[in-house]
Amino acid sequence: MDLLLGIDMGTGSTKGVLVDTAGSVIATETIPHSMDLPRPGWAEVDAEAVWWREVCTIARALMAKMPGGGRLAAMCVSGVGPCLVLCDSDHRPLRPAILYGIDTRATAEIDALTAEFGEQNILDRAGTLLSSQAVGPKLEWVRRNEPGVFARARGWYGSNSYIAAKLTGEYVIDHHTASQCDPMYATRDFDWNREWAERISGHIPSPRLVWPSEVVGTVTAEGADASGVPVGTPVVAGAVDAYSEAFSVGVRAPGDQMLMYGSTMFIVQVIDEYHSDPALWTTAGVAHGSHALAAGTSTAGSLINWLQTVTGGASFDDLMAEARAVPPGSEGLLVLPYLAGERTPVFDPQARGVVAGLTLRHTRGHLFRAAYEGIAFGIRQILERFDDAHSGTRTVAVGGGLRSPIWAQTVSDVTGRSQLVPEQAIGASYGDALLAGIGAGVVPATTDWARIAREIEPDPANQELYEELYAGWRELYPATRDQVHRLANLDRREPQPIV
């Protein structure tokens, strides 16, 4: 019996799944972890101590659960991204991995590279303007601020391509992840922007490009010794975890969308032809030769967790009961959920959270409902931009945030869109297992394991109210931007000693 191993390194945990070629789950494993926030605007992970160690631990645990007569046909690993892992010639990380758009350290480098190459040129050649999501400015930041690290580097990786290198020794990156390494990749052409890539990476060569379902190599003796995966096992490239998860739930056809409810919200839509929008990310897709649009917020579930902490740490069930007792619209309360800056569509690392309309009669429950509504307004703003490329025809909802009895329903009410919830909720690792099977040739490329369990439909009774509130919410950011920027600059000053 052929079996497939999928492992995903997420923001809050690493998860693995062992499945058969019909998509039936044999076993799962999870290891929680956290990111490091050493300075304001920085978000890092120790790639070797966290990602590599946890992948090896999970792989060993799942290999121990292989049924008799089972054969591991292939494995695939995805991870958070786009990230930057700089390694020496022995695949040893030279510094902590710099995480995706929640790490906003490279603002000066974004401005400098934009001035050097030209904003319109970047949009034309790379497909996406530079933001905190882009890898190019992060690499430039290391060159400028840690020249010793940069000089010793012999390869740069994303989270999943770092693991592929540890397992196989191959220096590769998948097209999807590369397409978020702006401005170094030409998304329209599925190739490196060679002149710009060489300018930014200097002496470090660009990795070989592969598609997410391609076999990049086989597990070496060293990789097998560390992970417990048999020598010679094919390793498939994988992608950024959100895209592996979209693939796992059948988001394949043009117009298909995925809304991922997690610490942040991430949205993916498959498109039928190349489309560039300065307020979104245009990327290579998972399927060979495909394109997608993507967007992501800087906070979502993390905002809810923060509110839970600062309002006294009540149980999640109690807080949801309080929020459900508040009518839609939160009785005149609006929230800008920009507590960690914002990614799409405003691309403003200096954005900050705003609560408008607060009165003495508002309660903790009002704040929680208004926070969910603020997140939902942001999703509507993004989906309206997606519609300019290809109207959404099918929306699939995934992620741990679906545990909330309010969140997804509010998104449907605010956006007017139904959401399909899949039966299998394992996540990106399940998509990785499917990619492994496709890459190894043990399942057809058209295989789709997704089954829909339920549908969340918008409540028409709330449509008029949310139309009015959405109009006000859209005015809130431009009306407060200058003031919160001044406050953000104050926050960056060195703290004064307390005397």
N, C-alpha and C positions, 0 to 999 in steps of 0.2 A: 504493500500500500504506500503510495506516494504521499508525503506530508510536506507542509510548507510552513516556514517560520517567518513571522513578521514582528518587528520591534520598532517602537516609536519613542523618541526622546522628547517629551513634551515640556511645557513650561514648569509644571508642578510635579511630574512623575515620568518614569520610563515604564512603558507597558509592552508586554510581549504576548503573542498568541500563536498557538500551534493548531493548524487546521488541516483537513483533508481537501482533496481537489473538488469536492462538492460544496465547500465552504462551511462544513460542520466543524464546530470548535471542539478540539480535543482537550486543550488546557490553556490557562492564562496565568500570567504573573505580572505583578506591579510593584515598583519601588518608588516611594515618594522622594522628592528632593525639592530644593528651593534654589532660586538664583541669588547671586551676591549683588548688593547695591552699595559699593564702597564709597561712592561720591554722588552728589546730586546729578541726575542725568545719566549715570552709568548703570549698566545692567550686564552682569558677567556670569559665566559658569566655568569651573575648572573642568576642561574637556576630558582630561585623562581620569581624574579622581571621581568624576560624576558620570559622564556619558559612557566612556569606555568601560569603566568598572561595572556600571549597571547593565550595559549590554551583555557583558560576559557573564555576569551573575544570572541574568534572566535566561540567556541562551543555555547555560548549564542546567538550570532548573527545568526548563522545558524539554531539553534532550533527555533528562532523567524520566520524563513522563511519556516518552515515546512508546506507543503500544507495540507489542510483539509483532514482528513482521513488517514494521513500519520502516520507511526509508526517507531520509530528509532529501527532497528533490532540489530545494533551493531556499535561500533566505533573502530578505530585503529589509533595510533599515531606513526609516525616515526620521526627521527631527525638526525642531523649531528653526525658523529661518526667515530671511537670510541672515546667517551669522558669519563671523570671521574667525577662523582658527588658523593661526600662523605656526608652522612646524619646522623643525630642522630636517635634515636628510633622513633621520631615523624615525620620522613621524612622531617626534616628541613635541608637544605644544610648548612654545616659548613664552607664552603669557596666557592669562585666562581668555576664553572665547568671548568676543564682543557680540552681544545678542542683537536681535532684529530691531525694529523701529522704536521699541521702548527704550533703547540706549540712544540718547540724544547728544552725546559728547561732541560729535563731528560737525556742529553747526558752522564753525568758521571754515571748515574744509568744504562743506556744501556750497557756501558762498564763493569761496575761492575757485573751485572747479567750475561752478556755473559761470563765473566771470571769465575764466580762461577759455572754456569751450563754447560758451554762448547758450543761453536758455533754449532758444528755438532749435539750434543745432542738436542739442541733447535730446529734445523731444522728437526731432525728426529721425535721428540715428539710433537712439536707445529706446524710444517709445514712451519713456516715463521721465518726468523731471526729478531732479535729485531731492531727496528728503532723508529723514533719519532712517528710513527703511533701506536705503541703498548701501551696498557694500563698498563701492568705490571710495566714498569719503571716509569711511572707517579705516580702510587701508592707508589712505593718505594721512589720516590722523596718526597712525602708528609711525609712518615715515617721518612726520614732523616732530612728534612728541616722544617717541621711543626709538631713536635711530639705531641703537645697539640691537634691539629686538629685530628691527627691519633688516639690518645687515646680516644677521645670522639666519634669517628665514630662507628656506629652500622650497617651500610650497605653501599655498593658501587654500583653505578648504571651507566648505559649509559643514554643518553638524553631521549630516549623513555621509558626505564624501570623506570626512575624516575617519568615520568608522569603516567605510569601505577600504580606505588605505590601510588601516590597522589590520583588517582581515585578509586583504589580498595583496597589499603592496602596490596597488595601482593608483596612479595620480589622475583622478577623473572628477568631473562635476556634471550633474545632470543639466539638461538644457533649461528646465524650469527654474532651478536655483540660479543658474547663470544669468537668466533673464531678469533676476532681481539684483544683480551685481552691477547696477547702473553706475557710470555710463560705459562700462567695459564690454557690453554685449549688445549686438544688433538684433533686436527682437523680431523685426520684420524678416530678417535674412537667416535666422537661426545660426548665427556665427559670432565670433568675437569681433568687437570693434577694435581691431588689432592695434591701430595707432594709439588710441586712448588707453587700451589695456596695458600696453607696454609703457606708456608714459606714467601710469599710476603704479603698476606693480614693479617697475624697474627691472632688477636682475632676477626677480622671481618669475618663472615661466607660467603661462596660463595652463590650467589643467585641460586634459582631453575631454571633449564634449561627448556625452552619451544621452540617450533618452531614458526616462525613468524606468521603463520596462526592459531595458537592455542588461544583459549579463556583462559586468565589468571585469570579472576575473573569478578565480576560485580561491577558497580558503587555503592559506599557506600553513606549513607546519607550525610556525610561530603563532599565527592566528588561531589555529586549532588548539594549541597548548593553552592559550589564554581563555578561549571562549567555550571549549568543549564541543564545538561544531566540527564534524569530520573533515579531515584534509580533502581538498578537491571539491567541496560543496560549492555550486555556483552561487555567486553573490550578485544580486540585481541592484541597480543604481538607487532606486527610490527617489524621493523628492522632499520638498518642504511638507511638513506634516499636514497642514490644512488641505493641501492638494491630494495627498494620499487618502485623507478622510473623505474628500469629495468623490474620489474615484471609488471608494468602498461603498458609497451609498447610491451609486448609479448616476452621478452627475457627469454625463458624457456628451449629450447632444447640445447643439447650439440653443441657447435660451435656458438651459438647465442652470439653476442657482443652488448654492449651498450657503446657509447661514450657520456659522459655528458659534454657539453660546458658551463662552468660557471666561477666563480672566480678562481677556479682551474679546471683541467680536471680530471675526474674520469672515469675509464674504468673497465667494468665487462665482464667476459666471463664465460658462463656455460660450465663445462667439464663433460665428461662421466665417468671418474674415477679419483681417488685421484692423484694429481701431485704436487710436491713441487719444487720450484725454488727460490734460494736465492735472486734473483733480483725482485721477485714479492710477492704478498700476496696470500696465499692459505687460503680459507675461507669455512665455511659451507655456503650453498646456502639458498635461500628462501624456496623452496619446501622441504618437509620432506625428510631427508636422502640424500640431494644433496650437491655437491661441486661446487665451482667457483674459478676462479682466478680474482684478482683485482690488479689495479695499480692506482696511483694518482700522479699528479704533484703538486708542491707547489704554482705555479702561473700559470695563463692563462689569463682569463678576467681581473684579478687584475693587470697584467702587462700592458694590453691595457689601463685600467683606469689610471694607473700611468703615462704612456706616454702622455695621453691626458692632464693630469694636468701639468706636467713639461714642456710641449711644448706650453703652453699658453691657454689651456682650450677651444680650438675651438670645434664647435659642432661635434657630432659623424658623422653626414652625410658629413660634409666638410672633416673630416679626412679620411673617407672611400673613398671619391672621389679622394683625393690626393693619397691614397695608390693604388687605382685601376688604376691610371694613370702610375704607376711604373710597368715595366715588371716583370714577374716571375723571381725569382732569385735576385731581388732587386739590380741589377747591381753590384754584387760582395760583398754584405753585408751579414754577418752571425751573428746571435744572439743566445747566450746561455741564456734561459729565467729563470735563477736560482736566481732571486732577493730575494727570501725568502728561500735560500737553495734549496735542491731538495729531493723529496721522491723517488719513483721508476723511473728508475732502479738503480740509483747511491747511494741512501740513504746517502746523504751528507748534513748535516745541515749547514756546513761551505762553501758550494758552493755559488758562487756569479754570478751575471749577467756579461756577456762579450759581447761586440760588436766588431767584427773583420772585417777589410776591409774598415773602415770609411774614406771617403775623403771629400774634400770641395764641391764636386759636389753633394753629397748625401743630400737629403732634408728630411723634416719631413715625407713625404709620404713614402720614402724609409725605414725609421725606423719602421713605422707601418707595412708595408708589411713584412719586415725582421723579426719582432717580431712574426707575425702570422706564418711565415715559420719556425722559431725556435721552436715554440710550436708544429707544425706539425711534424718536425723531431723527437722530443721527443716522440710523439705518435707512429710514425713508429717504433722507437726503442723498445717500449713496446710491440706492436702488434707482432713483430718478435719473442719475447720471448713467447707470448701466443701461437703462432703456434707450438712451441715445444711440447705443451701439447695436443692441438686439433686445427687443422686449422680452422680459422674463416670462417663460412659459411654464416653468415648474420649479417650485422652491422646496428644498429639502432642509429640514432643521436638525442639527446635531449638537452634541455637547452637554456637559454637566449642568449648564444653566437651565436645561429643560426640566430639572427637578422643581424649579420655582413654579407655583401655580399662577403666577402673574406675568412673568417676563415674556414668554413666547406669545401668549394671547394678546398682550399689549402691542407687540410688534405687528401682529396680524391686524389688529384694530387700527393702528396708526397708518400702516402701509396699504391696507385694503387687500392684502394678499393672503391666500391660504398657504399653509405650510404642511408638508408631509413629514411625518416622523417615522423613521425606519425601525424595523423590528430589532435589528442587530445594532447595539449601541457600544460596541467595543472601541471603535474609533479608527485612527490612522493605522494602527498596527494590523488591523483586518485588511485594509487596503494594501498594505505592504505585502501581506501574504498572497493576495491576489496578483499583485505585480510580480512577485517571485514566481508564481505558477505560470503566468504568461511568458515571462522571460525565459524560464526553463523549458517551455513548450509542453507542459503537462496539462494545461487548460487552454482552450482557444482564446484568442485576443478579445473576442466579443463577450466573454463570460461576465455575467453580472450576478453577484450573490445577493443583492439588496432586495428586501421585502418590506413593504410599507405596512406599519401597524395601525396608524391613525392619522387623522387630518385635523389641523387647527384652522378653523374658519373665522374670518373677521365678523364682529358683531355690528350689524348696520346701525344699531341704536347709538353707537358712539361716533359715527362717521362725521357728523356736522361739528361736534365739539372738538374733535381732534384736528379737523381742518383749520378751525380758528386758532387753536393752541399752536399748531405747527407753524402757522404764519408768524405768530409772535415769537416762537422759539428761534426761527431763522433770523430774526432781527436782533436777537440778544447778543450773539457773538460779535458782529460788527459794531454794535453799540457800546460794548464793554472792552473791546480789544486793546485800545490804547492804554486804558487804565490798568488792566491786568498785566500788560507788558511792563509798565513801570513797576508794578509790584514784583514781577518775576525778576527784574533786574536788581531790585533791592534784596531779594532772596539769595542772589548769587554773590553778594558782597561777603567778605570775610567777617565772621561773627566777632563782635566786640567782647572783651573780657568782662565778666561780672565782678564788680567791686563793692 
